[in-house]
Amino acid sequence: MLSFLEDQQKRNVASPPPLAAPQIGSICFCFPHRLLFSSFIVCLSGDHLQVEPEKREREREREREREREIRMREFSYEDIEAATKSFAPEQLIGKGSHGSVYRGRLADGRIVALKKPSRLVNDDKLGNEIDMLASVRNSGVVDLVGVSRGPTGSPLLVMEFMHRGSLHDLLHSSSNPPAWPRRAAMALQLARAVLSLHEAAPAIIYRDIKSANVLLDSGWNAKLADFSIAVRRDDRMQPLDSPIPAGTIGYLDPCYDESGELGPRNDVFSFGVVLLELVSCRKAMDMGRDPSFIVAWALPMLRANRVEEVCDGRAALPGRMKRPIRRMLSMAEKCVSEEAEGRPLMGEVVRELQGVEDVVPWPNLGSVRSKVFGGVHKGVRAWRRWVEKRGQYREECRVQGLPA
C-alpha cells in the first residue's frame, strides 16, 4: 500500500476540475485528458449534430479500397463447397436467368454471397462482370470479395453479402414500407453509383438498372449488383452500337430498344423508372393493372399535378415531405422523357437529389444521437470512478499521514 501511495505521490495527480454549467442552446461535456486519450467534447446545438461528413466519407472510402485490395483473392472450390454446405437448398437466397446466389460462411467467419452461373451463361459474360466489379472502386457498388472455379472451370463470384435483400423485395414484399427520408437517401445513393459508372474511364453503361439489382446492406445503404450485361464505351466516348438490346422489360429504354444506340441516357431512363417505383411502390410492369407500365400510369397524374396519388398510400406523407417528394417525382418525369435528348445526365440528377436530401430529416439521426449520448454517459461513469478512486487515495494519505 505504501509503495502504491508513494508512486501516486510522485505522479502528483491533480484534482479533477469542476464541470462547467451547461449553456442554453448547447451542451458541452469535458473530461480530464488523463482520463481519456484526448479531451472528449460533444457539442449539440439545438437539433443539429455538428460533424464532418465529407472528410469522414473520404476516409471510409480509402479504408474500403484498402480492404478490397486485402480481401480480393481466389478461393478453392473446396472452400466454396464448405461455405455453402455443398450448395444446400437452404443456402439459396436468389435465382434468376443468369444463375443462382447462395449464402455462405467463409473459414474466417465472413458471411458472403456466392454467385453460381447457370449453364446458359457463357464464361465471357462472367469474365466481363468480374472485370467490371474488380475495376470499380465505389461505395455504391457491391464488393467483389473474390473468385473461384467450378469443376468445369466456370467462374464463381464471391460477393459482399447484403443483409437487407433487394429494393424490389423491400417495396413489394415487405409489410413495412420504408420511410420517406430513407427513400430519398436511397435514391441519391443509387444516382451517385450510376454517375460514378458514367464518369469512369472508360465509361460504363450499366444497361439493367432495376429495383431487383439494387441491394441493401445492414445500414440500408443502396448498392448496385449484377454487372453481367454492363458494357464500356470507347475512349472517344462514342455511343456503342449494340445489335441486340439487353435489359429488363419495364425498365428498358424504348429509344434503345428501337435504335440499338446505347449511351448514358439509356441508364437515365431506367433510373427514372426505379425512382417512380421507389415513390409509388408500384411495380414497373404490373399486368394486373391498367395501364400496366408504371410510366404510362404515373405521367398523366404528374402532369395534372396529382402528385399525392402517385405516392405510396401505405406510408403517410407528412407536410414537410411533400415538396421534396414532388421534386423527386419531377426529376423522375424528366428521366423518362420520350426523347433521349430531353433527359438530364446523371450529374444533374445527383445535384437535384442532393438538394432534396438536404431538406429532409436525416433518417439515422436518432441512432446517431443515441450513440453520442451513450458515449457521453460512459465517459461520465468513468469520470465518477476516477473521482471515487481519487477520494480513496486521499483517505489513504490522511491515514498514513502523507500529503495528498
C-alpha positions in Angstrom: 0.0 0.0 0.0 2.8 2.4 0.8 4.6 1.7 -2.4 1.3 2.4 -4.2 0.9 5.7 -2.3 4.5 6.7 -3.0 4.0 6.0 -6.7 0.9 8.1 -6.8 2.7 10.9 -4.8 5.4 11.0 -7.5 2.8 11.3 -10.2 1.3 14.3 -8.5 -2.2 13.6 -9.7 -4.3 16.8 -9.8 -7.8 17.1 -8.6 -10.4 16.9 -11.3 -11.6 20.4 -12.5 -15.2 21.2 -11.8 -17.6 20.7 -14.7 -18.8 23.8 -16.4 -22.5 24.5 -16.2 -24.3 23.8 -19.4 -25.2 26.8 -21.6 -28.6 27.4 -23.0 -28.9 26.2 -26.6 -25.8 24.0 -26.4 -24.4 21.3 -24.2 -20.7 20.8 -23.8 -19.1 17.9 -21.8 -15.4 18.0 -21.0 -13.3 15.4 -19.2 -9.6 15.5 -18.0 -7.0 14.5 -20.5 -5.7 11.9 -18.0 -9.0 10.0 -18.2 -9.2 9.7 -21.9 -6.7 9.6 -24.8 -7.8 13.1 -25.6 -10.4 15.6 -24.5 -13.8 14.2 -25.3 -16.0 17.0 -26.3 -19.5 16.6 -27.7 -21.4 19.7 -28.7 -25.1 19.6 -29.7 -26.6 22.9 -30.9 -30.3 22.8 -31.0 -31.3 19.7 -33.0 -28.3 19.8 -35.3 -25.3 17.5 -34.8 -22.0 19.1 -35.9 -20.0 16.5 -37.9 -17.6 16.4 -40.9 -19.4 14.1 -43.3 -17.3 14.7 -46.3 -14.0 14.1 -44.6 -15.3 11.0 -42.9 -16.7 9.7 -46.1 -13.3 10.1 -47.8 -11.6 8.3 -45.0 -14.2 5.5 -45.2 -13.7 5.2 -49.0 -9.9 4.9 -48.6 -10.4 2.3 -45.9 -12.8 0.4 -48.2 -10.2 0.5 -51.0 -7.6 -0.9 -48.7 -9.9 -3.7 -47.6 -10.8 -4.6 -51.2 -7.1 -5.0 -52.0 -6.6 -7.2 -49.0 -9.8 -9.3 -49.4 -9.8 -9.8 -53.2 -8.4 -13.3 -53.8 -9.1 -16.6 -55.4 -10.8 -19.3 -53.4 -10.6 -23.0 -54.0 -13.7 -24.9 -55.0 -13.5 -26.9 -51.7 -13.6 -23.6 -49.8 -16.8 -22.6 -51.7 -18.4 -26.0 -51.1 -17.7 -25.8 -47.4 -19.0 -22.2 -47.2 -22.3 -23.1 -48.9 -22.7 -26.7 -47.4 -22.3 -28.1 -50.9 -24.8 -25.5 -52.3 -27.5 -26.8 -50.0 -31.1 -25.7 -50.9 -31.5 -23.8 -47.6 -28.5 -21.6 -48.5 -30.2 -20.4 -51.7 -31.1 -16.7 -51.5 -31.8 -15.8 -55.1 -32.3 -17.3 -58.5 -32.5 -15.7 -62.0 -31.8 -16.3 -65.7 -28.1 -15.6 -65.1 -27.7 -18.1 -62.2 -28.2 -18.7 -58.5 -27.0 -16.9 -55.5 -26.1 -18.7 -52.3 -25.4 -17.5 -48.8 -22.1 -18.8 -47.4 -19.8 -18.5 -44.4 -16.0 -18.5 -45.2 -13.4 -20.2 -43.0 -12.6 -16.8 -41.3 -16.3 -16.3 -40.4 -17.2 -13.8 -43.0 -20.7 -14.0 -44.5 -20.7 -13.8 -48.3 -22.9 -14.3 -51.3 -21.8 -16.9 -53.8 -23.0 -16.4 -57.4 -23.2 -19.7 -59.3 -23.9 -19.1 -63.0 -26.5 -21.1 -65.0 -25.4 -23.2 -67.9 -26.9 -20.7 -70.3 -24.3 -18.0 -69.2 -21.0 -18.2 -71.1 -17.7 -17.5 -69.5 -17.1 -14.3 -71.5 -20.1 -12.7 -69.8 -18.9 -13.8 -66.4 -15.4 -12.6 -67.2 -16.9 -9.3 -68.2 -18.7 -9.0 -64.8 -15.6 -9.9 -62.9 -13.6 -7.3 -64.8 -16.2 -4.6 -64.2 -16.5 -5.3 -60.5 -12.8 -5.6 -59.9 -12.2 -2.2 -61.7 -14.9 -0.2 -59.9 -13.9 1.5 -56.7 -17.3 2.7 -55.4 -19.2 2.5 -52.2 -22.4 2.3 -54.3 -21.4 -1.0 -55.9 -21.5 -4.4 -54.2 -17.9 -5.5 -53.4 -16.3 -8.4 -55.2 -14.6 -10.3 -52.4 -13.0 -12.9 -54.7 -13.5 -15.6 -57.4 -13.3 -19.3 -57.7 -13.5 -22.0 -60.4 -16.1 -24.8 -60.6 -15.4 -28.4 -61.6 -15.9 -27.5 -65.2 -13.7 -24.4 -65.0 -16.6 -21.9 -65.0 -16.0 -18.8 -62.7 -17.8 -18.4 -59.4 -18.2 -15.0 -57.9 -17.7 -14.4 -54.1 -19.6 -11.2 -53.3 -20.3 -8.9 -50.4 -23.4 -10.2 -48.5 -26.2 -7.7 -48.4 -28.2 -8.3 -45.3 -31.4 -6.4 -46.2 -32.0 -8.0 -49.6 -33.2 -6.2 -52.7 -35.0 -2.9 -53.1 -37.6 -4.8 -55.1 -38.4 -7.1 -52.1 -38.5 -4.1 -49.7 -41.0 -2.3 -51.9 -43.2 -5.2 -53.0 -42.9 -8.0 -50.4 -42.3 -6.3 -47.1 -45.2 -5.3 -44.8 -43.2 -2.3 -43.5 -42.8 0.3 -46.3 -39.6 2.5 -46.0 -39.9 5.9 -44.5 -39.9 8.9 -46.9 -36.5 10.2 -45.8 -35.0 6.8 -46.3 -36.4 6.6 -49.8 -34.8 10.0 -50.6 -31.5 8.7 -49.3 -31.7 5.5 -51.3 -32.5 7.5 -54.5 -29.4 9.7 -54.0 -27.1 6.7 -53.3 -28.3 4.9 -56.4 -27.9 8.0 -58.5 -24.3 8.5 -57.3 -23.5 4.9 -58.0 -24.7 5.3 -61.6 -22.9 8.6 -62.1 -19.6 7.0 -60.9 -20.0 4.4 -63.6 -20.7 7.0 -66.3 -17.7 9.0 -65.1 -15.3 6.0 -65.1 -12.5 5.9 -67.7 -13.8 4.4 -70.0 -17.4 5.0 -69.1 -19.6 2.0 -68.0 -23.2 1.8 -69.2 -25.0 -0.5 -66.8 -28.0 -1.4 -69.0 -30.0 -3.2 -66.4 -30.9 -0.7 -63.7 -33.9 -2.1 -61.8 -35.1 -2.5 -58.2 -34.1 -6.2 -58.2 -30.5 -5.2 -58.9 -30.4 -2.7 -56.1 -29.3 -4.4 -52.9 -29.4 -3.0 -49.3 -26.7 -3.6 -46.7 -27.3 -3.8 -42.9 -27.3 0.1 -42.7 -29.9 0.4 -45.5 -27.4 1.7 -48.0 -28.4 1.0 -51.6 -25.8 -0.6 -53.9 -25.8 -1.8 -57.5 -25.2 -5.5 -58.1 -25.1 -7.8 -61.2 -22.9 -6.3 -63.9 -23.5 -9.3 -66.3 -24.7 -7.1 -69.2 -22.8 -3.9 -68.4 -20.6 -2.5 -71.2 -17.9 0.0 -71.6 -17.8 2.9 -74.0 -14.7 3.6 -76.1 -12.1 6.3 -75.3 -13.7 8.7 -77.7 -17.0 8.5 -75.7 -18.9 7.5 -78.8 -22.2 5.6 -78.4 -21.9 1.8 -78.7 -24.0 0.1 -81.4 -25.4 -3.0 -79.8 -27.1 -5.3 -82.3 -29.2 -6.9 -79.6 -30.5 -4.5 -76.9 -30.4 -6.0 -73.5 -32.3 -5.2 -70.3 -35.5 -5.9 -68.4 -38.9 -5.1 -69.8 -40.4 -2.2 -67.9 -37.0 -0.6 -67.3 -35.6 -0.9 -70.8 -35.4 2.5 -72.7 -37.7 2.4 -75.7 -35.2 4.6 -77.6 -32.5 1.9 -77.1 -34.9 -0.9 -78.0 -35.8 0.8 -81.3 -32.4 2.2 -82.5 -29.9 -0.1 -80.7 -27.8 3.1 -80.0 -26.5 2.9 -76.4 -25.5 5.8 -74.2 -25.7 7.2 -70.7 -29.3 8.5 -71.2 -30.5 4.9 -71.6 -29.4 4.3 -68.0 -31.1 7.6 -67.0 -34.4 6.3 -68.3 -34.1 3.1 -66.3 -33.2 5.1 -63.2 -36.3 7.3 -63.7 -38.5 4.1 -63.7 -36.8 3.0 -60.4 -37.4 6.5 -59.0 -41.1 6.2 -59.8 -41.2 2.7 -58.3 -39.5 3.9 -55.2 -42.0 6.6 -54.5 -45.2 4.8 -55.6 -44.3 1.2 -54.6 -45.9 0.1 -57.9 -44.1 -2.5 -60.0 -42.5 -1.3 -63.2 -44.7 -3.8 -65.1 -47.9 -5.0 -63.5 -50.1 -6.9 -65.9 -52.9 -6.9 -63.3 -53.4 -3.2 -63.7 -54.3 -0.8 -66.4 -52.1 0.7 -67.6 -49.6 -2.0 -66.8 -46.5 0.2 -67.4 -45.6 2.4 -64.5 -44.5 5.3 -66.7 -47.9 5.3 -68.6 -49.7 5.3 -65.3 -47.7 8.0 -63.5 -47.0 10.7 -66.1 -50.7 11.7 -66.7 -51.1 12.2 -62.9 -47.9 14.1 -62.6 -48.8 16.4 -65.4 -52.2 17.0 -63.8 -50.4 17.9 -60.5 -52.0 14.9 -58.7 -48.7 14.1 -57.0 -50.1 12.5 -53.9 -52.0 10.0 -55.9 -48.7 8.7 -57.2 -47.2 8.3 -53.7 -47.3 5.0 -51.8 -50.6 5.0 -49.9 -49.2 2.8 -47.2 -46.9 5.5 -45.8 -48.4 8.7 -44.6 -46.9 11.7 -46.4 -46.2 14.5 -43.8 -46.5 18.1 -44.9 -42.7 18.7 -44.6 -42.1 15.9 -47.1 -44.5 17.0 -49.8 -42.1 19.4 -51.5 -39.1 17.1 -51.5 -41.1 14.2 -52.9 -42.6 16.5 -55.5 -39.0 17.4 -56.6 -38.1 13.7 -56.8 -41.1 12.9 -59.0 -40.4 16.0 -61.2 -36.9 14.6 -61.8 -38.3 11.1 -62.5 -40.6 12.7 -65.1 -37.6 14.3 -66.8 -35.6 11.0 -66.7 -38.4 9.0 -68.5 -38.9 11.6 -71.3 -39.7 10.0 -74.6 -36.9 11.8 -76.4 -33.5 10.8 -75.1 -32.1 14.3 -75.8 -34.6 15.8 -73.4 -33.4 13.7 -70.4 -30.8 15.0 -67.9 -27.5 13.4 -67.5 -26.8 11.7 -64.2 -24.7 14.6 -62.9 -27.8 16.8 -63.0 -29.9 14.1 -61.4 -27.4 13.8 -58.5 -27.4 17.5 -57.9 -31.2 17.7 -57.8 -31.5 14.7 -55.4 -28.7 16.1 -53.2 -30.9 19.2 -52.9 -33.8 17.0 -52.0 -31.9 15.2 -49.3 -30.6 18.4 -47.8 -34.1 19.5 -46.9 -35.4 16.2 -45.5 -34.7 14.9 -41.9 -31.8 12.6 -41.7 -33.3 9.1 -41.2 -30.5 7.9 -38.9 -30.3 10.9 -36.7 -32.0 9.1 -33.8 -29.5 6.3 -33.8 -26.5 8.7 -34.0 -27.8 10.7 -31.1 -28.3 7.5 -29.0 -24.7 6.5 -29.8 -23.4 10.0 -28.9 -25.3 10.2 -25.6 -24.3 6.6 -24.9 -20.6 7.6 -25.3 -21.2 10.7 -23.1 -22.8 8.6 -20.3 -20.0 6.1 -20.5 -17.5 9.0 -20.1 -19.4 10.4 -17.1 -19.4 7.0 -15.4 -15.6 6.7 -16.0 -15.1 10.2 -14.6 -17.1 9.3 -11.5 -15.0 6.2 -10.9 -11.9 8.3 -11.2 -13.2 10.7 -8.6 -14.1 7.8 -6.3 -10.6 6.4 -6.6 -9.1 9.9 -6.0 -11.1 10.1 -2.8 -9.9 6.7 -1.7 -6.3 7.8 -2.4 -6.7 11.0 -0.3 -8.2 8.9 2.5 -5.2 6.6 2.5 -2.9 9.5 2.5 -4.7 11.0 5.5 -4.5 7.7 7.4 -0.8 7.3 6.7 0.0 10.9 7.4 1.2 11.7 3.9 0.4 14.8 1.9 -2.4 14.3 -0.7 
